[in-house]
């Protein structure tokens, strides 16, 4: 078993995000798959090399300003039977006010009740 290396556990969340790789003019508009205070996983039509510097705008709630974060890709993997990739991104720089907003959002998500359906 591989030991967990993340400092914060990830919470499943599908939120809009815009990625911009340093040195490229391309903007990738996509969705997160999970989030934590230290990083995220998102979908991407391209595989970005590990350690690529990225800036991102993460929208937590409609009508609120996006979070501005600088980070780098930690890993990528092909999604089977798809032309897309999962990207793991570690957050390197996030303003204290944005970090508080992200933390409050994650607290809200983690406190929502989970409903189980019986079949």
PEJO-V569769 format. One record per backbone hydrogen bond with DSSP energy under -1.0 kcal/mol. CO is the residue of the C=O (numbers start at 1). NH is the residue of the N-H. Records with the same first field share a line. If there is no record, write none. Layout:
CO: NH, NH
This chain:
11: 35
15: 32
16: 59
17: 30
18: 57
19: 28
20: 55
21: 24
28: 19
30: 17
31: 43
33: 13
34: 41
35: 11
38: 91
39: 36
40: 89
41: 33, 34
42: 87
44: 85
49: 52
52: 73
53: 22
54: 71
55: 20
56: 69
57: 18
58: 67
61: 64
67: 58
69: 56
70: 92, 93
71: 54
72: 90
73: 51
75: 88
77: 86
79: 82
84: 79
85: 44
86: 77
87: 42
88: 74, 75
89: 40
90: 72
93: 70
95: 99
96: 100
97: 101
98: 102
99: 103
100: 104
101: 105
102: 106
103: 107
104: 108
105: 109
106: 110
107: 111
109: 112
